[in-house]
Structures are given as C-alpha cells and as structure tokens.
Amino acid sequence: MSQPTDDPLVCLCARVTEATVLLAKESGVRDVPGLREATGANTGCGDCLLDLEELLAL
C-alpha cells in the first residue's frame, strides 16, 4: 500500500510522516534530538536531517 500524498514520509528509515513531525512540534518538541526521542525520526541513515530541521523552523 502506498503512502498518501497529503502526508509524505519525512524519515524513510523510521517511516515518520510530516504530520507526525508537526504534531511533535505542536507538543513542544523544538529540536532534532527531541524528534528522535518522540518519533524515532533520524535514527537510521540520517538523510532526513535537513527536512526535519526545515519542518521545525516552520
């Protein structure tokens, strides 16, 4: 089954979506280490780092 286009994957390794990152941000997460702890994002290859930083900066 493919991922819905309205909620793209940001972290492929941990299968973390953009919506999950934004929800974590709304819950008080302010940095990538916090996202790692809250969502598991950026715990694999690391290719998502810049995307995560961009989402946190919104």
N, C-alpha and C positions, 0 to 999 in steps of 0.2 A: 504494500500500500504506500502510495506516495504522500509526502508531506504537503499539507495545504499551503498554497502560495501566500495566503494572508498571514501566516505565522511561520516565517522561514527559520530554518535551523541556523543558529549562530555558531554553535560548537558542535561539529560533526562527531567528534570522539565521544562526547557525553550526551549527544542528542538533545542539547539545550536550545530552546527556541527563543526568538526575540521577545515574545510575550513573557516568557519565564524570567528573562533578564530584567525587563521593565517592571515586572511585579516585585522582583527582589529589590530593585531600586526604590520603588514606592514604599517598601517595607523598611527602608533605612540603609540598605547596602550602598556604600559610597565608593568602593574601590574594587579592583580585580581580586585581591585576596579574599575580600568579603564575598564576592560572587563565587569564587572557588568553593568556599565553605557552604554557602547557601544553596548552590545549584549543581556543583560538580563541574561547571564550565572551566575550561583552561587547565584541565588536569591531565590531558593527553599530549597531543603533538605541539600545542601552543599556537597553531595558525590563527586562532580566533582572537588573539590578544588585542589587535588593533580594533577589530569590530566591537569587542566588549568595551574598550575604552571610549569609542565613539558613542555607544549607547549610554554609557554612564554620563557622558558630557551633555546629553540632550537636556 
